[in-house]
Amino acid sequence: MAVGFRFSTHLLTGISPQDFDIQRYRTPNPDPSKNFFSVLEYDFSPANKSFPYSPKGLHNFAPIPGVYGQGSQPWPWNSDFSAFFDLETTANDLRSLVKGTLPGVRPDMAEHRKFILNAKTSKETCERSISVFRPFMKKLYLGLSRQESINPYPWPSTVAPETPLFGILDLIRIAKLLSLEALLNFSELAPDFFLQPTQVNLRIAQGLLDRPIGIIQHIGGLAVTGITLPTVWKGLDGNFLNETQLGQLQEQLSTIRPTQNVPTTIRQEYCFYYHMATNDSVSFTDPETRFFSRLAKPVLTNLLQGLVVLDLWSFYKSVKENTAFLTEKPGFANPLLPSNRVISFYNDAKFREILLQLCRLDVALKLYHLRTSKLPDSLLQLTPTILNDLPLDPLTGEFFKYKKLGPTKYLVYSCWVDGIDDGGAPVEPPAVPMENPWPYYFQNAKGDLVWPQHHAGKN
């Protein structure tokens, strides 16, 4: 009966068993001599003496973004850059960690800890904290000339239940480190100190997003993108970059597409859950129930696989019927099914895509102004000299909105979830402070998502 249930779900939905074949998603390894990721060559194991911290130590000691307090609005609705990286919060956390016992820190780091604690200001605390990583960061900067940006770990090695995920959290920590380095060195006298860390982060994001090898990696790419975009905005705000550097930034931003491989990644996630149903996690290991286990496991396996097929079909139906963000589903079976996790991932990818494309338009408008000493009357004037084509808002399928406010002031924005052009009036925050405001912003918010516009004098 359970077998019949599973086969009937395939017949009813049109989703074949071959769609859950892991081998369909295999990807080859890139050439290390051309791949940016090969310059990392990091080993966070305690035996590695070239890097000062073990995994746990690095996790504790990495730069920490300012935490959103209850009632504060997350970036970009709060256009203040400190809502993302707060030097005061970061410095206080670093001082607390250094004063305590940091697990994984080598004994010979005692002098460095003393060096940090003697800092006079929050900025100096952060600068001294990351100074030990600068040789590592310089190595990354040298790798920017490499042609490819591909995470070297192939599917399905990163999703096999017995294989631990490798490096995603470490890459996110490195991205935080580089963003803090950029934030500490914003200066019109030394633009490379902003541009190079930002370029490395964009290469990491590109490498994680371009090669679909599981939802965890893609979420890592979205996280690195989210860490980097406020840094780009801050750099544009300071007018530190010349035409050549803005062109380089525009070229890199055009290689990153948060939603490009989402369909394949979602298939991989469902494939993972489909095969997890045959794993020992659904069997009974107690000696007294082994006989029952031999009878129950095939039944549970087929039932769970049938539910996964129905869950995937339901997800596809929701996407087809709704161009905006999706709503997570209630239900007793959700812990056994990927739907809510996939919906959260799908929404986040679409949100990052919107922010990235708004950022591209901002850089393009900056370039246009540098070249012509004026702003365009329409975004169409950015093509084809600066942009090959204009990006589309994934919520509406139409061009993003542009509003010229003066010789140097403008707004670029998305009409957001209601699809109504409010003339650049920003999204209204929730009337009552919320610990988790994302469901509100993704489902009920009114107004437009305006790229944090320094030119418009909003900040």
One Martini backbone bead per residue (centre of mass of N, CA, C, O) as a GRO file, in nm:
protein
  459
    1MET     BB    1   0.059   0.062  -0.022
    2ALA     BB    2   0.301   0.256   0.008
    3VAL     BB    3   0.403   0.211  -0.278
    4GLY     BB    4   0.145   0.313  -0.415
    5PHE     BB    5   0.161   0.598  -0.304
    6ARG     BB    6   0.426   0.682  -0.435
    7PHE     BB    7   0.347   0.625  -0.734
    8SER     BB    8   0.095   0.810  -0.737
    9THR     BB    9   0.246   1.076  -0.695
   10HIS     BB   10   0.399   1.067  -0.959
   11LEU     BB   11   0.149   1.055  -1.147
   12LEU     BB   12  -0.008   1.313  -1.045
   13THR     BB   13   0.250   1.524  -1.077
   14GLY     BB   14   0.489   1.439  -1.295
   15ILE     BB   15   0.709   1.330  -1.097
   16SER     BB   16   0.990   1.162  -1.132
   17PRO     BB   17   1.231   0.953  -1.007
   18GLN     BB   18   1.464   1.088  -1.181
   19ASP     BB   19   1.450   1.366  -1.024
   20PHE     BB   20   1.610   1.193  -0.770
   21ASP     BB   21   1.889   1.183  -0.913
   22ILE     BB   22   2.198   1.257  -0.809
   23GLN     BB   23   2.369   1.227  -1.077
   24ARG     BB   24   2.241   1.483  -1.224
   25TYR     BB   25   2.421   1.687  -1.012
   26ARG     BB   26   2.690   1.662  -1.108
   27THR     BB   27   3.023   1.811  -1.060
   28PRO     BB   28   3.310   1.931  -1.156
   29ASN     BB   29   3.629   2.010  -1.120
   30PRO     BB   30   3.832   2.264  -1.119
   31ASP     BB   31   4.096   2.454  -1.210
   32PRO     BB   32   4.327   2.558  -0.982
   33SER     BB   33   4.495   2.770  -1.159
   34LYS     BB   34   4.203   2.946  -1.213
   35ASN     BB   35   4.101   2.940  -0.917
   36PHE     BB   36   4.028   3.138  -0.658
   37PHE     BB   37   3.976   2.925  -0.424
   38SER     BB   38   4.277   2.810  -0.422
   39VAL     BB   39   4.402   3.060  -0.253
   40LEU     BB   40   4.316   2.994   0.029
   41GLU     BB   41   4.441   2.739   0.173
   42TYR     BB   42   4.275   2.656   0.424
   43ASP     BB   43   4.323   2.546   0.776
   44PHE     BB   44   4.118   2.498   1.075
   45SER     BB   45   4.296   2.325   1.221
   46PRO     BB   46   4.485   2.283   1.508
   47ALA     BB   47   4.750   2.194   1.339
   48ASN     BB   48   4.752   2.471   1.224
   49LYS     BB   49   5.019   2.723   1.234
   50SER     BB   50   4.940   2.965   1.025
   51PHE     BB   51   4.678   2.984   1.192
   52PRO     BB   52   4.554   3.125   1.493
   53TYR     BB   53   4.278   2.954   1.455
   54SER     BB   54   4.040   2.762   1.520
   55PRO     BB   55   3.722   2.718   1.447
   56LYS     BB   56   3.613   2.820   1.723
   57GLY     BB   57   3.797   3.064   1.747
   58LEU     BB   58   3.712   3.205   1.487
   59HIS     BB   59   3.417   3.231   1.554
   60ASN     BB   60   3.464   3.413   1.812
   61PHE     BB   61   3.676   3.628   1.660
   62ALA     BB   62   3.505   3.731   1.465
   63PRO     BB   63   3.351   3.963   1.323
   64ILE     BB   64   3.064   4.144   1.452
   65PRO     BB   65   2.767   4.225   1.391
   66GLY     BB   66   2.535   4.424   1.457
   67VAL     BB   67   2.266   4.393   1.655
   68TYR     BB   68   1.940   4.373   1.637
   69GLY     BB   69   1.718   4.542   1.790
   70GLN     BB   70   1.431   4.581   1.925
   71GLY     BB   71   1.275   4.775   1.663
   72SER     BB   72   1.477   4.760   1.462
   73GLN     BB   73   1.590   4.803   1.130
   74PRO     BB   74   1.685   4.642   0.871
   75TRP     BB   75   1.881   4.616   0.628
   76PRO     BB   76   1.760   4.877   0.415
   77TRP     BB   77   1.541   5.028   0.588
   78ASN     BB   78   1.793   5.096   0.738
   79SER     BB   79   2.027   5.329   0.605
   80ASP     BB   80   2.220   5.269   0.825
   81PHE     BB   81   2.519   5.112   0.836
   82SER     BB   82   2.523   5.037   1.150
   83ALA     BB   83   2.293   4.820   1.116
   84PHE     BB   84   2.524   4.615   1.027
   85PHE     BB   85   2.798   4.772   1.117
   86ASP     BB   86   2.915   4.792   1.453
   87LEU     BB   87   3.188   4.903   1.610
   88GLU     BB   88   3.104   4.903   1.903
   89THR     BB   89   2.995   4.616   1.921
   90THR     BB   90   3.242   4.472   1.810
   91ALA     BB   91   3.447   4.574   2.019
   92ASN     BB   92   3.305   4.468   2.275
   93ASP     BB   93   3.312   4.170   2.193
   94LEU     BB   94   3.620   4.148   2.161
   95ARG     BB   95   3.695   4.222   2.449
   96SER     BB   96   3.542   3.994   2.588
   97LEU     BB   97   3.691   3.761   2.445
   98VAL     BB   98   3.983   3.838   2.530
   99LYS     BB   99   3.937   3.829   2.840
  100GLY     BB  100   3.878   3.558   2.799
  101THR     BB  101   3.852   3.220   2.700
  102LEU     BB  102   3.975   3.111   2.400
  103PRO     BB  103   3.898   2.869   2.206
  104GLY     BB  104   4.182   2.778   2.001
  105VAL     BB  105   4.403   2.952   2.115
  106ARG     BB  106   4.714   3.018   2.102
  107PRO     BB  107   4.962   3.095   2.323
  108ASP     BB  108   5.117   3.302   2.114
  109MET     BB  109   4.859   3.517   2.142
  110ALA     BB  110   4.899   3.694   2.399
  111GLU     BB  111   5.015   3.957   2.276
  112HIS     BB  112   4.773   4.019   2.098
  113ARG     BB  113   4.568   4.053   2.325
  114LYS     BB  114   4.713   4.288   2.462
  115PHE     BB  115   4.705   4.473   2.214
  116ILE     BB  116   4.396   4.500   2.211
  117LEU     BB  117   4.340   4.604   2.510
  118ASN     BB  118   4.520   4.880   2.450
  119ALA     BB  119   4.310   5.011   2.309
  120LYS     BB  120   4.135   5.329   2.281
  121THR     BB  121   3.938   5.242   2.050
  122SER     BB  122   3.716   5.084   1.857
  123LYS     BB  123   3.873   5.098   1.593
  124GLU     BB  124   4.141   4.996   1.713
  125THR     BB  125   4.036   4.723   1.806
  126CYS     BB  126   3.961   4.618   1.523
  127GLU     BB  127   4.235   4.656   1.385
  128ARG     BB  128   4.398   4.473   1.581
  129SER     BB  129   4.228   4.212   1.546
  130ILE     BB  130   4.287   4.192   1.215
  131SER     BB  131   4.600   4.208   1.170
  132VAL     BB  132   4.665   3.894   1.168
  133PHE     BB  133   4.501   3.859   0.876
  134ARG     BB  134   4.649   4.024   0.647
  135PRO     BB  135   4.821   3.811   0.499
  136PHE     BB  136   4.572   3.654   0.406
  137MET     BB  137   4.435   3.888   0.247
  138LYS     BB  138   4.665   3.942   0.044
  139LYS     BB  139   4.635   3.669  -0.093
  140LEU     BB  140   4.351   3.723  -0.201
  141TYR     BB  141   4.419   3.969  -0.378
  142LEU     BB  142   4.610   3.811  -0.573
  143GLY     BB  143   4.361   3.618  -0.673
  144LEU     BB  144   4.190   3.818  -0.863
  145SER     BB  145   4.328   3.721  -1.147
  146ARG     BB  146   4.158   3.493  -1.154
  147GLN     BB  147   3.909   3.365  -1.362
  148GLU     BB  148   3.770   3.183  -1.147
  149SER     BB  149   3.455   3.107  -0.942
  150ILE     BB  150   3.477   2.798  -0.771
  151ASN     BB  151   3.357   2.569  -0.588
  152PRO     BB  152   3.541   2.264  -0.533
  153TYR     BB  153   3.278   2.115  -0.429
  154PRO     BB  154   3.103   1.845  -0.517
  155TRP     BB  155   2.842   1.694  -0.620
  156PRO     BB  156   2.735   1.513  -0.326
  157SER     BB  157   2.940   1.568  -0.085
  158THR     BB  158   2.764   1.804   0.077
  159VAL     BB  159   2.489   1.594   0.125
  160ALA     BB  160   2.588   1.366   0.259
  161PRO     BB  161   2.516   1.251   0.569
  162GLU     BB  162   2.834   1.158   0.627
  163THR     BB  163   2.907   1.453   0.522
  164PRO     BB  164   3.050   1.732   0.592
  165LEU     BB  165   3.041   2.050   0.579
  166PHE     BB  166   3.248   2.278   0.385
  167GLY     BB  167   3.338   2.621   0.459
  168ILE     BB  168   3.090   2.817   0.476
  169LEU     BB  169   3.132   2.954   0.751
  170ASP     BB  170   3.418   3.046   0.690
  171LEU     BB  171   3.341   3.232   0.451
  172ILE     BB  172   3.161   3.419   0.618
  173ARG     BB  173   3.385   3.512   0.809
  174ILE     BB  174   3.565   3.631   0.590
  175ALA     BB  175   3.356   3.838   0.493
  176LYS     BB  176   3.346   3.994   0.758
  177LEU     BB  177   3.642   4.066   0.767
  178LEU     BB  178   3.645   4.226   0.495
  179SER     BB  179   3.424   4.433   0.566
  180LEU     BB  180   3.575   4.552   0.804
  181GLU     BB  181   3.820   4.641   0.644
  182ALA     BB  182   3.666   4.836   0.463
  183LEU     BB  183   3.538   5.014   0.686
  184LEU     BB  184   3.825   5.102   0.810
  185ASN     BB  185   3.925   5.208   0.488
  186PHE     BB  186   3.775   5.455   0.418
  187SER     BB  187   3.924   5.629   0.135
  188GLU     BB  188   4.028   5.858  -0.107
  189LEU     BB  189   4.344   5.773  -0.080
  190ALA     BB  190   4.251   5.437  -0.052
  191PRO     BB  191   4.051   5.252  -0.244
  192ASP     BB  192   4.168   4.958  -0.232
  193PHE     BB  193   4.082   4.904   0.070
  194PHE     BB  194   3.789   4.871  -0.036
  195LEU     BB  195   3.785   4.709  -0.308
  196GLN     BB  196   3.931   4.438  -0.248
  197PRO     BB  197   3.746   4.314  -0.029
  198THR     BB  198   3.493   4.334  -0.209
  199GLN     BB  199   3.593   4.157  -0.443
  200VAL     BB  200   3.631   3.899  -0.281
  201ASN     BB  201   3.338   3.870  -0.189
  202LEU     BB  202   3.221   3.850  -0.478
  203ARG     BB  203   3.375   3.591  -0.553
  204ILE     BB  204   3.252   3.415  -0.335
  205ALA     BB  205   2.958   3.451  -0.413
  206GLN     BB  206   2.985   3.347  -0.701
  207GLY     BB  207   3.096   3.059  -0.628
  208LEU     BB  208   2.834   2.977  -0.459
  209LEU     BB  209   2.607   3.044  -0.692
  210ASP     BB  210   2.711   2.902  -0.968
  211ARG     BB  211   2.726   2.616  -0.798
  212PRO     BB  212   2.505   2.366  -0.757
  213ILE     BB  213   2.549   2.201  -0.412
  214GLY     BB  214   2.325   2.312  -0.236
  215ILE     BB  215   2.159   2.502   0.001
  216ILE     BB  216   2.390   2.585   0.189
  217GLN     BB  217   2.567   2.721  -0.019
  218HIS     BB  218   2.358   2.927  -0.121
  219ILE     BB  219   2.317   3.063   0.151
  220GLY     BB  220   2.608   3.155   0.168
  221GLY     BB  221   2.594   3.340  -0.082
  222LEU     BB  222   2.371   3.523   0.033
  223ALA     BB  223   2.528   3.614   0.283
  224VAL     BB  224   2.767   3.746   0.136
  225THR     BB  225   2.596   3.945  -0.019
  226GLY     BB  226   2.471   4.082   0.236
  227ILE     BB  227   2.753   4.178   0.347
  228THR     BB  228   2.850   4.349   0.085
  229LEU     BB  229   2.639   4.569  -0.007
  230PRO     BB  230   2.682   4.780   0.221
  231THR     BB  231   2.975   4.833   0.134
  232VAL     BB  232   2.915   4.947  -0.142
  233TRP     BB  233   2.740   5.179  -0.048
  234LYS     BB  234   2.958   5.316   0.123
  235GLY     BB  235   3.152   5.368  -0.115
  236LEU     BB  236   2.956   5.549  -0.278
  237ASP     BB  237   2.911   5.762  -0.055
  238GLY     BB  238   3.232   5.857  -0.067
  239ASN     BB  239   3.351   5.891  -0.358
  240PHE     BB  240   3.626   5.694  -0.412
  241LEU     BB  241   3.568   5.612  -0.710
  242ASN     BB  242   3.656   5.562  -1.017
  243GLU     BB  243   3.576   5.468  -1.328
  244THR     BB  244   3.738   5.204  -1.333
  245GLN     BB  245   3.640   5.091  -1.058
  246LEU     BB  246   3.337   5.094  -1.125
  247GLY     BB  247   3.363   4.899  -1.363
  248GLN     BB  248   3.464   4.660  -1.198
  249LEU     BB  249   3.219   4.644  -1.011
  250GLN     BB  250   3.005   4.603  -1.231
  251GLU     BB  251   3.119   4.341  -1.348
  252GLN     BB  252   3.089   4.173  -1.089
  253LEU     BB  253   2.786   4.213  -1.031
  254SER     BB  254   2.696   4.073  -1.311
  255THR     BB  255   2.787   3.769  -1.200
  256ILE     BB  256   2.551   3.796  -0.989
  257ARG     BB  257   2.281   3.541  -0.919
  258PRO     BB  258   2.073   3.446  -0.675
  259THR     BB  259   1.837   3.299  -0.881
  260GLN     BB  260   1.957   3.118  -1.107
  261ASN     BB  261   1.992   2.826  -0.920
  262VAL     BB  262   1.731   2.764  -0.759
  263PRO     BB  263   1.588   2.524  -0.898
  264THR     BB  264   1.825   2.322  -0.862
  265THR     BB  265   1.856   2.349  -0.555
  266ILE     BB  266   1.572   2.251  -0.485
  267ARG     BB  267   1.601   1.974  -0.611
  268GLN     BB  268   1.832   1.885  -0.427
  269GLU     BB  269   1.678   1.902  -0.162
  270TYR     BB  270   1.460   1.692  -0.237
  271CYS     BB  271   1.661   1.470  -0.298
  272PHE     BB  272   1.772   1.451  -0.015
  273TYR     BB  273   1.503   1.378   0.128
  274TYR     BB  274   1.436   1.128  -0.039
  275HIS     BB  275   1.703   0.973   0.057
  276MET     BB  276   1.664   1.002   0.367
  277ALA     BB  277   1.427   0.788   0.386
  278THR     BB  278   1.661   0.546   0.363
  279ASN     BB  279   1.770   0.607   0.621
  280ASP     BB  280   1.828   0.519   0.958
  281SER     BB  281   1.642   0.751   1.078
  282VAL     BB  282   1.369   0.556   1.013
  283SER     BB  283   1.461   0.353   1.219
  284PHE     BB  284   1.484   0.081   1.450
  285THR     BB  285   1.737   0.010   1.711
  286ASP     BB  286   1.598  -0.145   1.904
  287PRO     BB  287   1.613  -0.476   1.977
  288GLU     BB  288   1.293  -0.518   2.028
  289THR     BB  289   1.234  -0.366   1.721
  290ARG     BB  290   1.365  -0.503   1.468
  291PHE     BB  291   1.131  -0.652   1.342
  292PHE     BB  292   0.960  -0.397   1.305
  293SER     BB  293   1.169  -0.250   1.133
  294ARG     BB  294   1.161  -0.437   0.881
  295LEU     BB  295   0.858  -0.357   0.831
  296ALA     BB  296   0.856  -0.032   0.861
  297LYS     BB  297   1.069   0.099   0.678
  298PRO     BB  298   0.937   0.066   0.394
  299VAL     BB  299   0.685   0.223   0.467
  300LEU     BB  300   0.818   0.492   0.554
  301THR     BB  301   0.975   0.545   0.300
  302ASN     BB  302   0.732   0.562   0.101
  303LEU     BB  303   0.576   0.780   0.250
  304LEU     BB  304   0.796   1.002   0.252
  305GLN     BB  305   0.843   1.010  -0.053
  306GLY     BB  306   0.554   1.090  -0.125
  307LEU     BB  307   0.556   1.358   0.040
  308VAL     BB  308   0.788   1.491  -0.114
  309VAL     BB  309   0.646   1.502  -0.386
  310LEU     BB  310   0.404   1.675  -0.288
  311ASP     BB  311   0.574   1.910  -0.184
  312LEU     BB  312   0.700   1.988  -0.456
  313TRP     BB  313   0.434   2.037  -0.606
  314SER     BB  314   0.331   2.260  -0.414
  315PHE     BB  315   0.562   2.454  -0.463
  316TYR     BB  316   0.527   2.494  -0.769
  317LYS     BB  317   0.241   2.606  -0.747
  318SER     BB  318   0.310   2.857  -0.578
  319VAL     BB  319   0.503   2.986  -0.782
  320LYS     BB  320   0.300   3.003  -1.023
  321GLU     BB  321   0.079   3.184  -0.849
  322ASN     BB  322   0.343   3.349  -0.725
  323THR     BB  323   0.562   3.632  -0.761
  324ALA     BB  324   0.614   3.660  -0.484
  325PHE     BB  325   0.619   3.582  -0.179
  326LEU     BB  326   0.621   3.319   0.041
  327THR     BB  327   0.436   3.112   0.260
  328GLU     BB  328   0.446   2.948   0.528
  329LYS     BB  329   0.363   2.626   0.650
  330PRO     BB  330   0.149   2.452   0.814
  331GLY     BB  331   0.217   2.143   0.995
  332PHE     BB  332   0.309   1.824   1.104
  333ALA     BB  333   0.516   1.745   0.852
  334ASN     BB  334   0.742   1.966   0.825
  335PRO     BB  335   0.994   1.835   0.969
  336LEU     BB  336   1.000   1.610   0.717
  337LEU     BB  337   0.998   1.867   0.532
  338PRO     BB  338   1.126   2.131   0.305
  339SER     BB  339   0.931   2.371   0.253
  340ASN     BB  340   1.010   2.601   0.457
  341ARG     BB  341   1.306   2.609   0.386
  342VAL     BB  342   1.261   2.672   0.083
  343ILE     BB  343   1.094   2.928   0.115
  344SER     BB  344   1.306   3.092   0.266
  345PHE     BB  345   1.516   3.070   0.040
  346TYR     BB  346   1.350   3.189  -0.192
  347ASN     BB  347   1.302   3.467  -0.062
  348ASP     BB  348   1.599   3.545  -0.017
  349ALA     BB  349   1.690   3.533  -0.312
  350LYS     BB  350   1.495   3.752  -0.415
  351PHE     BB  351   1.589   3.978  -0.228
  352ARG     BB  352   1.890   3.979  -0.321
  353GLU     BB  353   1.830   4.040  -0.615
  354ILE     BB  354   1.712   4.319  -0.573
  355LEU     BB  355   1.956   4.449  -0.434
  356LEU     BB  356   2.165   4.392  -0.654
  357GLN     BB  357   2.022   4.548  -0.889
  358LEU     BB  358   2.017   4.820  -0.744
  359CYS     BB  359   2.323   4.839  -0.720
  360ARG     BB  360   2.386   4.835  -1.022
  361LEU     BB  361   2.229   5.095  -1.085
  362ASP     BB  362   2.394   5.280  -0.904
  363VAL     BB  363   2.666   5.239  -1.044
  364ALA     BB  364   2.567   5.325  -1.327
  365LEU     BB  365   2.483   5.615  -1.246
  366LYS     BB  366   2.761   5.699  -1.155
  367LEU     BB  367   2.901   5.657  -1.427
  368TYR     BB  368   2.728   5.845  -1.596
  369HIS     BB  369   2.801   6.103  -1.436
  370LEU     BB  370   3.110   6.094  -1.486
  371ARG     BB  371   3.085   6.103  -1.811
  372THR     BB  372   2.843   6.356  -1.832
  373SER     BB  373   2.755   6.541  -1.576
  374LYS     BB  374   2.485   6.364  -1.560
  375LEU     BB  375   2.162   6.254  -1.556
  376PRO     BB  376   1.934   6.051  -1.648
  377ASP     BB  377   1.598   6.033  -1.756
  378SER     BB  378   1.659   5.721  -1.808
  379LEU     BB  379   1.752   5.393  -1.780
  380LEU     BB  380   1.789   5.343  -2.092
  381GLN     BB  381   2.062   5.521  -2.104
  382LEU     BB  382   2.251   5.279  -1.990
  383THR     BB  383   2.201   5.166  -2.272
  384PRO     BB  384   2.490   4.983  -2.377
  385THR     BB  385   2.743   5.126  -2.230
  386ILE     BB  386   2.696   5.000  -1.928
  387LEU     BB  387   2.445   4.822  -1.997
  388ASN     BB  388   2.317   4.569  -2.177
  389ASP     BB  389   2.076   4.545  -1.966
  390LEU     BB  390   1.793   4.564  -1.789
  391PRO     BB  391   1.677   4.489  -1.501
  392LEU     BB  392   1.441   4.290  -1.332
  393ASP     BB  393   1.171   4.270  -1.133
  394PRO     BB  394   1.074   3.975  -0.972
  395LEU     BB  395   0.783   4.090  -0.874
  396THR     BB  396   0.691   4.213  -1.185
  397GLY     BB  397   0.876   4.199  -1.462
  398GLU     BB  398   0.993   4.484  -1.443
  399PHE     BB  399   1.126   4.764  -1.420
  400PHE     BB  400   1.279   4.959  -1.239
  401LYS     BB  401   1.270   5.245  -1.053
  402TYR     BB  402   1.303   5.602  -1.150
  403LYS     BB  403   1.404   5.915  -0.975
  404LYS     BB  404   1.449   6.242  -1.052
  405LEU     BB  405   1.555   6.521  -0.824
  406GLY     BB  406   1.828   6.619  -0.970
  407PRO     BB  407   2.150   6.664  -1.068
  408THR     BB  408   2.236   6.431  -0.812
  409LYS     BB  409   1.941   6.320  -0.758
  410TYR     BB  410   1.797   5.994  -0.659
  411LEU     BB  411   1.586   5.704  -0.733
  412VAL     BB  412   1.585   5.352  -0.657
  413TYR     BB  413   1.322   5.094  -0.707
  414SER     BB  414   1.080   4.888  -0.563
  415CYS     BB  415   0.735   4.805  -0.539
  416TRP     BB  416   0.705   4.547  -0.418
  417VAL     BB  417   0.455   4.336  -0.298
  418ASP     BB  418   0.207   4.519  -0.426
  419GLY     BB  419   0.304   4.665  -0.709
  420ILE     BB  420   0.307   4.966  -0.614
  421ASP     BB  421   0.367   5.292  -0.707
  422ASP     BB  422   0.491   5.527  -0.447
  423GLY     BB  423   0.734   5.721  -0.550
  424GLY     BB  424   0.954   5.623  -0.315
  425ALA     BB  425   0.810   5.536  -0.074
  426PRO     BB  426   0.894   5.388   0.191
  427VAL     BB  427   0.879   5.135   0.378
  428GLU     BB  428   0.682   5.052   0.635
  429PRO     BB  429   0.704   4.990   0.942
  430PRO     BB  430   0.605   4.838   1.199
  431ALA     BB  431   0.402   4.948   1.450
  432VAL     BB  432   0.521   4.699   1.598
  433PRO     BB  433   0.769   4.566   1.736
  434MET     BB  434   0.986   4.307   1.595
  435GLU     BB  435   1.186   4.036   1.619
  436ASN     BB  436   1.057   3.928   1.330
  437PRO     BB  437   1.013   4.119   1.031
  438TRP     BB  438   1.006   3.949   0.763
  439PRO     BB  439   0.708   3.866   0.720
  440TYR     BB  440   0.611   4.150   0.692
  441TYR     BB  441   0.788   4.243   0.447
  442PHE     BB  442   0.694   3.988   0.258
  443GLN     BB  443   0.357   4.047   0.294
  444ASN     BB  444   0.251   4.360   0.431
  445ALA     BB  445   0.405   4.579   0.313
  446LYS     BB  446   0.426   4.925   0.250
  447GLY     BB  447   0.570   5.033  -0.032
  448ASP     BB  448   0.909   5.097  -0.117
  449LEU     BB  449   1.217   4.963  -0.218
  450VAL     BB  450   1.479   5.160  -0.129
  451TRP     BB  451   1.770   5.241  -0.207
  452PRO     BB  452   2.016   5.360  -0.024
  453GLN     BB  453   2.007   5.714  -0.077
  454HIS     BB  454   2.250   5.941  -0.084
  455HIS     BB  455   2.160   6.134  -0.319
  456ALA     BB  456   1.864   6.199  -0.185
  457GLY     BB  457   1.902   6.280   0.125
  458LYS     BB  458   1.794   6.052   0.339
  459ASN     BB  459   2.052   6.033   0.561
   0.00000   0.00000   0.00000
